[in-house]
Amino acid sequence: MSPPIALFLRPAREVMGSLPPVCDPAMSCAELVARMAAGNADCALLCDAPGRPIGLVTASDVVRRIAFTLAPDAPARQAMSAPVLTAALDEALYRLHARMSRAGLERVVIVDGEGRAIGMVTRALLLDLAAPRFLSRLGQVACIEEVEGPRMAKRAQADLATMLLEDGLDGPGILSLIAEINDDIHSRVLQYALGAMRADGWGSPPVAHAFIVMGSLGRREALLHPDQDNGMILADYPDDQHGSVDSFFAELARRVNGDLELAGFPSCAGHVMAMYPLWRKNLGQWRRQIAGWVERRSGAALLQADIFFDFHPVQGDAALARELGARALETVAGRPDFLRALAASEGRHDAGLGWFDRLVTEQADEAHRDEVNLKRNGLLPIAEGARLYALARQVPEVGTPARLHRLAGLGVLGAEEAEKLSAAFGFMAGLLLRQQAADLALGARPSHHVAPSALAAEERERLVAAMKAAQELRRRARADFTGEII
């Protein structure tokens, strides 16, 4: 990953600058200006007694509000701009840029867990870190305030991925950035829908909720044209309130799923969307649903569980999602019968490698004859294998590379094996992203297929090696969880 791009995926704590002069809101304007001049600063931060930011006085504020307007002894609070845009230490620079762009601001104050100011990130710093054309693309992606915005952001996402591929960024790096954009789009669509419902007389949500994405979106490994896989977790509420509570969230889900479709996330053919009651439940209902999947182990139950166990929240009360995730792992604990059935059901995603290490290509699918389905026969065998071992060992991480890393730390996988699988996953993701970017450039729907004949000789060799790593994990997981030797 190129250093400038990598920085935008790092947390604010790693690149933030020092604070400008920090002043008491009661300080006189004259003293504040003197402090700014002494520190050669273009702004001053006004904080309350505990150190929480309440306003900024910029050089522009000095010109517009202090010079020839306020008396020198007027309190600085009369000149400040408020509220202050703040961000947490762990917030990614990508998000900071998006938020500054949406608000039309030049600075964001970094705060600790208590809300106290500890640093600052400026647009000038971001310009120093990345080329203007990269920031321009991020600016387009960040334009997601209105109904049309998410669609524009989704289109800009593909252009950004193409640009990063041309710049030599690796597959995992681009997937991380795509995931950030997808999360932002989902969050803004939710916020817009909630605002529209308030305007339409629905009021505020009757109980706490979390909107979750699942599958590849949940693992943060979606490519450029993922279908919707989403649901809602609601806080528990009395049964006699179900009618009013569920009617609110059913309407919210209907609007959100429709707006996501308009934004470029097609509806799920399997109906894995919050608008359907199966995927919209309170905590107690979800716990019973998961227990039912584990007990039944039918084809439908396994397919639904397979999607569900890869989820993360994109909007709402994240504590609900954490609690459900913990309860889900507890439900699976000590249930080898369920893991055995899940492993057997995932056999349809065998690695695309045949005898004598020959790549297995499509023959029945006329549209993709002699091409490899890299998602079904490359990425999924690794993702599913990592998930099986993660569920067996109560690993809370959801993303494939994170699961592999944790499994290596637990001794389930060797460090070299985990690294090889992560590299294989990243390489195949990069090939698929390149193919999908080319499909979009031609106005075609992004495909999951790649033609080996179109690859350079070195790439074909690397693809065979990546498929072998996927095949080895698939065989090991089948043997460990089902007892079958393949």
VEXDREN-2710 file (C-alpha; in Angstrom, 1 decimal):
% VEXDREN-2710
k/r/px/py/pz
1/MET/0.0/0.0/0.0
2/SER/1.4/3.4/-0.9
3/PRO/2.2/5.5/2.2
4/PRO/-0.1/8.4/1.4
5/ILE/-3.1/6.2/0.9
6/ALA/-2.3/4.0/3.9
7/LEU/-2.4/7.1/6.0
8/PHE/-6.0/7.7/5.2
9/LEU/-6.9/4.3/6.7
10/ARG/-5.0/5.0/9.9
11/PRO/-6.5/6.5/13.1
12/ALA/-6.3/10.2/13.8
13/ARG/-4.0/9.6/16.8
14/GLU/-1.2/8.7/14.5
15/VAL/-1.0/11.9/12.5
16/MET/-2.8/14.6/14.5
17/GLY/-0.9/17.8/15.2
18/SER/-0.7/19.8/18.4
19/LEU/-3.5/22.0/19.6
20/PRO/-3.5/25.7/18.9
21/PRO/-3.5/28.1/21.8
22/VAL/-6.2/26.9/24.3
23/CYS/-8.1/29.7/25.9
24/ASP/-10.8/30.3/28.5
25/PRO/-14.0/31.6/26.9
26/ALA/-14.0/34.5/29.3
27/MET/-10.5/35.6/28.2
28/SER/-10.6/39.0/26.5
29/CYS/-10.4/39.2/22.8
30/ALA/-7.3/41.4/23.1
31/GLU/-5.5/38.7/25.1
32/LEU/-6.7/35.9/22.8
33/VAL/-5.4/37.7/19.7
34/ALA/-2.1/38.3/21.5
35/ARG/-1.9/34.6/22.3
36/MET/-2.5/33.7/18.6
37/ALA/0.1/36.2/17.4
38/ALA/2.7/34.9/19.9
39/GLY/2.2/31.4/18.8
40/ASN/2.0/32.3/15.1
41/ALA/-1.3/30.4/15.1
42/ASP/-4.2/30.9/12.7
43/CYS/-6.8/29.9/15.3
44/ALA/-7.4/29.5/19.0
45/LEU/-9.5/26.8/20.8
46/LEU/-11.9/27.8/23.5
47/CYS/-12.5/25.0/26.1
48/ASP/-14.5/24.7/29.3
49/ALA/-12.9/24.0/32.6
50/PRO/-12.5/20.2/32.1
51/GLY/-10.9/20.9/28.7
52/ARG/-13.8/20.1/26.4
53/PRO/-13.9/22.2/23.2
54/ILE/-16.8/24.6/22.9
55/GLY/-15.7/26.9/20.1
56/LEU/-12.9/28.1/17.7
57/VAL/-11.7/31.6/17.0
58/THR/-10.0/31.6/13.6
59/ALA/-8.1/34.3/11.7
60/SER/-11.3/34.8/9.7
61/ASP/-13.2/35.3/13.0
62/VAL/-10.7/37.9/14.1
63/VAL/-11.2/39.9/10.9
64/ARG/-15.0/39.5/10.8
65/ARG/-16.0/39.7/14.5
66/ILE/-13.2/41.4/16.5
67/ALA/-11.5/44.0/14.3
68/PHE/-13.5/47.2/14.5
69/THR/-16.5/45.3/15.9
70/LEU/-15.9/44.0/19.4
71/ALA/-14.2/45.9/22.2
72/PRO/-10.8/44.6/23.2
73/ASP/-12.0/43.5/26.6
74/ALA/-15.0/41.6/25.2
75/PRO/-15.0/38.0/26.1
76/ALA/-13.6/35.6/23.5
77/ARG/-16.8/33.6/23.5
78/GLN/-18.5/36.4/21.6
79/ALA/-16.1/35.9/18.7
80/MET/-16.0/32.2/18.5
81/SER/-17.5/29.9/15.9
82/ALA/-19.4/27.0/17.4
83/PRO/-20.0/24.1/17.7
84/VAL/-16.6/22.6/17.2
85/LEU/-16.2/19.6/14.9
86/THR/-14.6/16.8/17.1
87/ALA/-13.5/13.3/16.5
88/ALA/-12.2/10.4/18.5
89/LEU/-8.6/9.2/18.6
90/ASP/-9.4/6.1/16.6
91/GLU/-11.4/7.7/13.9
92/ALA/-9.9/7.0/10.5
93/LEU/-8.6/10.0/8.5
94/TYR/-10.9/9.0/5.7
95/ARG/-13.8/9.7/7.9
96/LEU/-12.3/13.0/9.1
97/HIS/-11.9/14.2/5.6
98/ALA/-15.5/13.2/4.8
99/ARG/-16.9/15.0/7.8
100/MET/-14.8/18.2/7.2
101/SER/-16.0/18.2/3.5
102/ARG/-19.6/17.8/4.5
103/ALA/-19.4/20.6/7.1
104/GLY/-17.3/22.9/5.0
105/LEU/-14.7/23.2/7.7
106/GLU/-10.9/23.3/7.8
107/ARG/-10.2/21.7/11.2
108/VAL/-11.4/18.9/13.4
109/VAL/-10.4/18.7/17.1
110/ILE/-9.4/15.3/18.4
111/VAL/-10.8/14.5/21.8
112/ASP/-10.2/11.7/24.3
113/GLY/-12.8/9.4/25.9
114/GLU/-13.9/12.2/28.2
115/GLY/-14.3/14.7/25.4
116/ARG/-11.2/16.7/26.3
117/ALA/-9.2/18.3/23.4
118/ILE/-5.9/16.7/22.8
119/GLY/-4.9/17.4/19.2
120/MET/-6.1/18.7/15.8
121/VAL/-6.2/17.5/12.2
122/THR/-6.5/20.2/9.5
123/ARG/-7.3/20.1/5.8
124/ALA/-3.9/21.5/5.2
125/LEU/-2.4/18.4/6.8
126/LEU/-4.5/16.1/4.6
127/LEU/-3.3/18.0/1.5
128/ASP/0.3/17.3/2.6
129/LEU/-0.5/13.6/2.9
130/ALA/-2.2/12.9/-0.4
131/ALA/-2.4/14.1/-3.9
132/PRO/-5.2/16.6/-4.7
133/ARG/-6.8/14.2/-7.1
134/PHE/-7.1/11.6/-4.3
135/LEU/-8.7/14.2/-2.0
136/SER/-11.0/15.2/-4.9
137/ARG/-12.3/11.7/-5.2
138/LEU/-12.8/11.4/-1.4
139/GLY/-14.7/14.7/-1.6
140/GLN/-17.1/13.2/-4.2
141/VAL/-17.5/10.1/-2.0
142/ALA/-18.2/12.3/1.0
143/CYS/-21.1/14.0/-0.8
144/ILE/-23.8/11.9/0.7
145/GLU/-26.1/14.3/2.5
146/GLU/-29.2/14.1/0.4
147/VAL/-31.2/11.3/-1.3
148/GLU/-29.1/11.5/-4.5
149/GLY/-25.9/11.7/-2.5
150/PRO/-25.4/8.0/-1.8
151/ARG/-25.8/7.1/-5.5
152/MET/-23.1/9.7/-6.3
153/ALA/-20.9/8.3/-3.6
154/LYS/-21.3/4.7/-4.8
155/ARG/-20.3/5.8/-8.3
156/ALA/-17.3/7.8/-7.0
157/GLN/-16.3/4.7/-5.0
158/ALA/-15.7/2.7/-8.2
159/ASP/-13.7/5.6/-9.7
160/LEU/-11.6/5.8/-6.5
161/ALA/-10.9/2.1/-6.6
162/THR/-9.8/2.3/-10.2
163/MET/-7.4/5.2/-9.4
164/LEU/-5.9/3.3/-6.5
165/LEU/-5.4/0.2/-8.6
166/GLU/-3.6/2.3/-11.1
167/ASP/-1.5/3.7/-8.3
168/GLY/-0.5/0.1/-7.2
169/LEU/-2.5/-0.1/-4.0
170/ASP/-3.0/-3.7/-2.9
171/GLY/-6.4/-5.5/-2.7
172/PRO/-6.8/-5.4/1.2
173/GLY/-6.1/-1.7/1.2
174/ILE/-8.7/-1.0/-1.4
175/LEU/-11.2/-3.3/0.4
176/SER/-10.7/-1.3/3.6
177/LEU/-11.4/1.9/1.9
178/ILE/-14.4/0.5/0.1
179/ALA/-15.7/-0.8/3.4
180/GLU/-15.4/2.7/5.0
181/ILE/-17.3/4.2/2.1
182/ASN/-20.0/1.5/2.3
183/ASP/-20.4/2.1/6.0
184/ASP/-20.7/5.8/5.5
185/ILE/-23.3/5.4/2.8
186/HIS/-25.4/3.0/4.9
187/SER/-25.1/5.4/7.9
188/ARG/-26.2/8.5/6.0
189/VAL/-29.1/6.6/4.4
190/LEU/-30.3/5.6/7.8
191/GLN/-29.9/9.2/9.2
192/TYR/-31.8/10.6/6.2
193/ALA/-34.6/8.1/6.6
194/LEU/-35.0/8.8/10.3
195/GLY/-35.1/12.5/9.6
196/ALA/-37.7/12.0/6.9
197/MET/-39.8/9.9/9.2
198/ARG/-39.7/12.6/11.9
199/ALA/-40.8/15.1/9.2
200/ASP/-43.7/12.8/8.2
201/GLY/-45.0/12.6/11.8
202/TRP/-43.5/9.2/12.9
203/GLY/-41.4/10.8/15.7
204/SER/-38.2/9.3/17.0
205/PRO/-37.4/5.6/17.3
206/PRO/-39.4/4.1/20.2
207/VAL/-36.5/1.9/21.4
208/ALA/-32.8/1.7/20.9
209/HIS/-31.7/-0.1/17.7
210/ALA/-28.7/-1.0/15.6
211/PHE/-28.7/-1.4/11.8
212/ILE/-26.3/-4.2/10.9
213/VAL/-24.8/-5.4/7.6
214/MET/-23.9/-9.0/7.0
215/GLY/-22.0/-11.3/4.6
216/SER/-19.1/-9.7/2.7
217/LEU/-20.4/-6.2/3.8
218/GLY/-20.3/-7.4/7.4
219/ARG/-16.8/-8.8/7.0
220/ARG/-15.8/-5.5/5.4
221/GLU/-14.7/-7.4/2.3
222/ALA/-17.3/-6.4/-0.2
223/LEU/-16.2/-5.8/-3.8
224/LEU/-17.6/-3.1/-6.1
225/HIS/-21.2/-4.3/-6.5
226/PRO/-22.5/-6.1/-3.4
227/ASP/-26.1/-7.0/-2.9
228/GLN/-27.8/-5.8/0.3
229/ASP/-27.5/-8.1/3.3
230/ASN/-28.7/-6.2/6.3
231/GLY/-30.9/-6.4/9.4
232/MET/-31.9/-4.6/12.6
233/ILE/-31.3/-5.4/16.3
234/LEU/-33.8/-3.7/18.6
235/ALA/-33.7/-3.4/22.3
236/ASP/-36.1/-5.6/24.2
237/TYR/-39.5/-4.2/24.7
238/PRO/-42.8/-5.5/26.3
239/ASP/-44.8/-7.8/24.0
240/ASP/-47.9/-5.6/24.2
241/GLN/-45.8/-2.8/22.5
242/HIS/-44.9/-5.0/19.5
243/GLY/-47.4/-3.5/17.2
244/SER/-46.3/0.1/17.6
245/VAL/-42.6/-0.6/17.9
246/ASP/-42.4/-2.9/14.9
247/SER/-44.5/-0.7/12.7
248/PHE/-42.0/2.1/13.2
249/PHE/-39.0/-0.1/12.3
250/ALA/-40.8/-1.8/9.5
251/GLU/-41.4/1.6/7.9
252/LEU/-37.8/2.6/8.6
253/ALA/-36.5/-0.6/7.0
254/ARG/-38.7/-0.2/4.0
255/ARG/-37.4/3.3/3.3
256/VAL/-33.8/2.3/4.0
257/ASN/-33.8/-0.8/1.8
258/GLY/-35.4/1.2/-1.0
259/ASP/-32.9/4.1/-0.7
260/LEU/-30.0/1.6/-0.7
261/GLU/-31.3/0.1/-3.9
262/LEU/-31.3/3.6/-5.5
263/ALA/-27.8/4.1/-4.2
264/GLY/-26.5/1.1/-6.0
265/PHE/-26.9/-1.8/-3.6
266/PRO/-29.2/-4.2/-5.3
267/SER/-31.9/-6.0/-3.2
268/CYS/-30.9/-9.4/-1.9
269/ALA/-32.4/-12.2/-4.0
270/GLY/-32.6/-14.2/-0.8
271/HIS/-34.5/-11.5/1.0
272/VAL/-31.8/-10.9/3.6
273/MET/-32.9/-7.3/4.3
274/ALA/-34.3/-5.5/7.4
275/MET/-37.6/-5.0/5.7
276/TYR/-38.4/-8.7/6.3
277/PRO/-39.3/-9.7/9.9
278/LEU/-36.8/-12.6/9.9
279/TRP/-34.0/-10.0/9.9
280/ARG/-35.6/-7.4/12.1
281/LYS/-35.9/-8.6/15.8
282/ASN/-35.3/-7.5/19.3
283/LEU/-32.5/-9.1/21.3
284/GLY/-34.6/-11.8/22.9
285/GLN/-36.1/-12.8/19.5
286/TRP/-32.6/-12.8/17.9
287/ARG/-31.3/-15.1/20.6
288/ARG/-34.2/-17.5/20.1
289/GLN/-33.7/-17.3/16.3
290/ILE/-30.0/-18.2/16.6
291/ALA/-30.8/-21.1/19.0
292/GLY/-33.3/-22.3/16.4
293/TRP/-30.7/-22.3/13.6
294/VAL/-28.3/-24.2/15.8
295/GLU/-30.9/-26.8/16.7
296/ARG/-32.5/-27.3/13.3
297/ARG/-29.4/-27.4/11.1
298/SER/-31.6/-27.5/8.0
299/GLY/-30.4/-26.2/4.7
300/ALA/-32.2/-22.9/5.1
301/ALA/-31.1/-22.5/8.7
302/LEU/-27.5/-23.1/7.9
303/LEU/-27.6/-20.7/5.0
304/GLN/-29.2/-18.0/7.2
305/ALA/-26.7/-18.6/10.0
306/ASP/-23.8/-18.6/7.5
307/ILE/-24.8/-15.0/6.5
308/PHE/-25.6/-13.8/10.0
309/PHE/-22.3/-14.8/11.7
310/ASP/-20.5/-12.2/9.6
311/PHE/-22.1/-8.9/10.8
312/HIS/-21.2/-5.6/12.2
313/PRO/-23.2/-2.4/13.0
314/VAL/-23.2/0.6/10.8
315/GLN/-25.6/2.9/12.6
316/GLY/-27.4/3.0/16.0
317/ASP/-26.5/1.5/19.4
318/ALA/-23.4/-0.6/18.8
319/ALA/-23.7/-2.1/22.3
320/LEU/-26.7/-4.0/21.1
321/ALA/-24.6/-5.5/18.3
322/ARG/-21.8/-6.4/20.7
323/GLU/-24.2/-8.1/23.1
324/LEU/-25.9/-10.1/20.3
325/GLY/-22.5/-11.1/18.9
326/ALA/-21.4/-12.4/22.3
327/ARG/-24.6/-14.3/22.8
328/ALA/-24.3/-15.8/19.4
329/LEU/-20.8/-17.1/20.1
330/GLU/-22.0/-18.6/23.4
331/THR/-24.9/-20.4/21.6
332/VAL/-22.5/-22.0/19.2
333/ALA/-20.0/-23.0/22.0
334/GLY/-19.8/-26.7/22.5
335/ARG/-22.0/-27.5/19.5
336/PRO/-19.8/-29.5/17.2
337/ASP/-22.9/-30.9/15.6
338/PHE/-23.8/-27.4/14.3
339/LEU/-20.2/-26.7/13.1
340/ARG/-20.1/-30.1/11.4
341/ALA/-23.3/-29.3/9.5
342/LEU/-22.1/-25.8/8.7
343/ALA/-18.8/-27.1/7.3
344/ALA/-20.6/-29.7/5.2
345/SER/-23.0/-27.0/3.8
346/GLU/-20.0/-24.9/2.7
347/GLY/-18.6/-27.6/0.5
348/ARG/-20.2/-26.0/-2.6
349/HIS/-17.4/-23.4/-2.4
350/ASP/-14.5/-25.7/-3.0
351/ALA/-11.3/-24.0/-4.2
352/GLY/-11.0/-23.7/-8.0
353/LEU/-8.0/-26.1/-8.4
354/GLY/-8.1/-29.5/-10.1
355/TRP/-5.7/-32.3/-10.9
356/PHE/-2.1/-31.3/-11.4
357/ASP/-2.8/-27.8/-10.1
358/ARG/-4.9/-26.8/-13.0
359/LEU/-7.3/-23.9/-12.5
360/VAL/-10.9/-25.0/-12.7
361/THR/-12.8/-22.8/-15.1
362/GLU/-16.5/-22.4/-15.9
363/GLN/-17.8/-24.6/-18.7
364/ALA/-21.6/-24.7/-18.3
365/ASP/-21.9/-20.9/-17.9
366/GLU/-21.7/-19.7/-21.4
367/ALA/-21.2/-16.0/-20.4
368/HIS/-18.1/-16.9/-18.4
369/ARG/-16.7/-20.0/-20.2
370/ASP/-13.0/-20.6/-19.4
371/GLU/-13.1/-18.1/-16.6
372/VAL/-12.5/-18.7/-12.8
373/ASN/-15.1/-17.6/-10.3
374/LEU/-12.7/-16.0/-7.9
375/LYS/-15.3/-15.2/-5.3
376/ARG/-17.0/-18.6/-5.0
377/ASN/-13.8/-20.7/-5.6
378/GLY/-11.1/-18.4/-4.2
379/LEU/-12.2/-15.9/-1.5
380/LEU/-15.1/-17.8/0.0
381/PRO/-13.2/-21.0/0.9
382/ILE/-10.7/-18.9/2.9
383/ALA/-13.4/-16.7/4.5
384/GLU/-15.6/-19.7/5.4
385/GLY/-12.7/-21.7/6.7
386/ALA/-11.6/-18.8/8.9
387/ARG/-15.1/-18.4/10.2
388/LEU/-15.5/-22.0/11.2
389/TYR/-12.4/-22.0/13.3
390/ALA/-13.3/-18.6/14.7
391/LEU/-16.7/-19.9/15.8
392/ALA/-15.2/-23.0/17.3
393/ARG/-12.7/-20.9/19.3
394/GLN/-15.1/-18.1/20.3
395/VAL/-13.1/-15.5/18.3
396/PRO/-15.1/-12.2/18.1
397/GLU/-13.4/-10.7/15.1
398/VAL/-15.4/-10.8/11.9
399/GLY/-13.0/-9.9/9.0
400/THR/-11.1/-12.7/7.4
401/PRO/-7.6/-11.3/7.9
402/ALA/-8.4/-10.4/11.5
403/ARG/-9.7/-13.9/12.1
404/LEU/-6.6/-15.5/10.6
405/HIS/-4.4/-13.3/12.7
406/ARG/-6.2/-14.2/15.9
407/LEU/-6.3/-17.9/15.1
408/ALA/-2.5/-17.8/14.6
409/GLY/-2.2/-16.2/18.0
410/LEU/-4.3/-19.0/19.5
411/GLY/-2.1/-21.7/17.9
412/VAL/-5.0/-22.9/15.7
413/LEU/-3.1/-21.9/12.6
414/GLY/0.7/-21.6/12.3
415/ALA/1.9/-18.0/11.8
416/GLU/3.3/-18.8/8.4
417/GLU/0.1/-20.5/7.4
418/ALA/-2.0/-17.6/8.5
419/GLU/0.3/-15.2/6.6
420/LYS/0.1/-17.3/3.5
421/LEU/-3.7/-17.4/3.6
422/SER/-4.0/-13.6/4.2
423/ALA/-1.6/-13.0/1.2
424/ALA/-3.7/-15.4/-1.0
425/PHE/-6.9/-13.7/0.1
426/GLY/-5.5/-10.2/-0.7
427/PHE/-4.0/-11.2/-4.0
428/MET/-7.3/-12.7/-5.3
429/ALA/-9.3/-9.7/-4.0
430/GLY/-7.0/-7.5/-6.0
431/LEU/-7.5/-9.5/-9.2
432/LEU/-11.2/-9.3/-8.7
433/LEU/-11.3/-5.6/-8.0
434/ARG/-9.2/-5.0/-11.2
435/GLN/-11.7/-7.1/-13.2
436/GLN/-14.7/-5.3/-11.7
437/ALA/-13.2/-1.9/-12.4
438/ALA/-12.7/-2.9/-16.0
439/ASP/-16.3/-4.2/-16.2
440/LEU/-17.6/-0.9/-14.9
441/ALA/-15.5/1.1/-17.3
442/LEU/-17.2/-0.8/-20.1
443/GLY/-20.6/-0.2/-18.6
444/ALA/-21.1/-3.8/-17.6
445/ARG/-22.2/-5.3/-14.3
446/PRO/-19.2/-6.2/-12.2
447/SER/-18.3/-9.9/-12.4
448/HIS/-16.8/-12.4/-10.0
449/HIS/-15.0/-14.1/-12.9
450/VAL/-11.4/-13.7/-14.1
451/ALA/-10.0/-15.3/-17.3
452/PRO/-6.7/-17.0/-16.5
453/SER/-5.7/-16.4/-20.2
454/ALA/-5.8/-12.6/-19.6
455/LEU/-3.3/-12.8/-16.7
456/ALA/0.4/-12.4/-17.0
457/ALA/2.4/-15.6/-16.4
458/GLU/3.6/-14.5/-13.0
459/GLU/0.0/-13.7/-12.0
460/ARG/-1.2/-17.1/-13.1
461/GLU/1.5/-18.7/-11.0
462/ARG/0.5/-16.6/-8.0
463/LEU/-3.2/-17.4/-8.6
464/VAL/-2.4/-21.2/-8.5
465/ALA/-0.5/-20.7/-5.3
466/ALA/-3.4/-18.7/-3.8
467/MET/-5.8/-21.4/-4.8
468/LYS/-3.6/-24.1/-3.3
469/ALA/-3.7/-22.2/0.0
470/ALA/-7.5/-22.0/-0.1
471/GLN/-7.7/-25.7/-1.0
472/GLU/-5.5/-26.7/1.9
473/LEU/-7.6/-24.7/4.4
474/ARG/-10.8/-26.1/2.9
475/ARG/-9.5/-29.7/3.3
476/ARG/-8.3/-29.1/6.8
477/ALA/-11.6/-27.6/7.9
478/ARG/-13.6/-30.4/6.4
479/ALA/-11.4/-33.0/8.1
480/ASP/-11.5/-31.2/11.4
481/PHE/-15.2/-30.4/11.5
482/THR/-16.8/-33.3/9.6
483/GLY/-14.2/-36.1/9.7
484/GLU/-14.2/-36.3/5.9
485/ILE/-10.9/-36.5/4.0
486/ILE/-11.1/-34.8/0.6
END
